[in-house]
Amino acid sequence: MEKSIFEHSNVFRFPGKVDYSAEGIISKRVIDRTAGTVTLFSFDKGQRLSTHSAPFDALVQVVEGNAEIVINEIPFTLGAGDAIIMPAGIPHAVNAVEKFKMVLTMIKG
């Protein structure tokens, strides 16, 4: 069964679909299927996802603000419009150097 927080066949912009939470992180599933997920996140400045790994490649697209993505202990600075792939099985982390929003796409396979 397909699940989505967004209506089909409607134009939208990701930044307007999630607010910021003071000292918090918000996530909203855009698409949730057995083949993978698309999730929209907002991070308040200073928030982070600690180092972890995932069994599948994950694509991060920053849609607002700036973030630091650390992959295998190498930091990358991303701004709005930038994207990076976090490879399966490799440790990675997400740090909010300022408020930012991102879309995370994971395809299982």
C-alpha positions in Angstrom: 0.0 0.0 0.0 1.3 3.4 -0.9 1.5 6.1 1.8 2.1 9.8 1.2 1.7 13.0 3.2 1.3 14.9 0.0 -1.6 14.8 -2.5 -0.8 13.4 -5.9 -0.8 15.6 -9.0 -0.3 18.8 -7.1 2.7 21.1 -7.5 4.5 21.9 -4.2 7.9 23.2 -2.9 9.6 21.1 -0.2 10.6 24.0 2.1 7.0 25.0 2.6 5.9 21.5 3.6 7.7 21.4 6.9 8.2 24.0 9.7 11.2 24.3 12.1 10.9 23.2 15.7 13.0 25.0 18.3 15.9 22.8 19.3 14.4 19.9 17.3 14.2 17.9 14.2 11.0 17.2 12.3 10.6 14.5 9.7 7.6 13.9 7.3 7.3 10.9 5.0 6.6 12.1 1.5 6.4 8.6 0.0 6.6 5.3 2.0 6.7 2.1 -0.1 8.3 -1.3 0.3 10.8 -0.3 -2.4 12.0 2.8 -0.5 11.1 6.1 1.2 11.3 9.8 0.6 11.4 11.8 3.8 11.5 15.6 4.3 13.4 16.9 7.3 13.9 20.2 9.1 16.7 20.7 11.6 17.1 23.6 14.0 20.6 25.0 14.3 22.8 22.7 16.4 20.7 19.6 15.9 22.3 16.4 14.5 21.8 12.8 13.5 24.7 11.0 15.2 27.0 8.7 13.3 25.3 5.6 12.0 25.1 3.5 8.8 22.3 2.2 6.7 22.0 -1.0 4.6 21.1 1.0 1.4 22.5 4.1 -0.4 20.8 7.3 0.7 20.5 10.5 -1.3 20.4 13.8 0.6 19.2 16.9 -1.1 19.4 20.2 0.8 16.4 22.4 0.0 17.0 25.3 2.4 19.9 26.5 4.6 23.3 24.8 5.0 24.3 21.5 6.5 27.4 19.4 7.2 27.2 15.8 6.1 30.0 13.6 7.4 30.7 10.4 5.4 33.3 8.0 6.7 34.7 10.8 8.9 35.0 13.3 5.9 32.9 16.4 6.3 31.0 17.9 3.4 29.3 21.3 3.4 26.0 21.4 1.5 23.8 24.4 0.7 20.3 24.7 -0.9 20.4 22.9 -4.2 23.3 20.6 -3.3 23.0 16.8 -3.0 25.2 13.9 -1.9 24.9 10.1 -1.8 25.7 8.4 1.5 26.8 4.9 0.5 25.4 1.8 2.1 27.3 0.4 5.0 29.5 3.5 5.5 29.2 5.5 8.7 27.6 8.9 8.2 26.2 11.8 10.2 24.2 15.0 9.7 24.9 18.3 11.5 22.9 21.5 11.3 25.4 24.3 11.2 22.3 26.5 10.8 18.6 25.8 10.3 18.2 23.7 7.2 15.8 21.4 5.4 16.6 18.3 3.4 15.0 15.5 1.4 16.3 12.0 2.1 15.6 9.3 -0.5 16.4 5.7 0.3 15.9 3.0 -2.4 16.0 -0.5 -1.1 17.5 -3.1 -3.2 
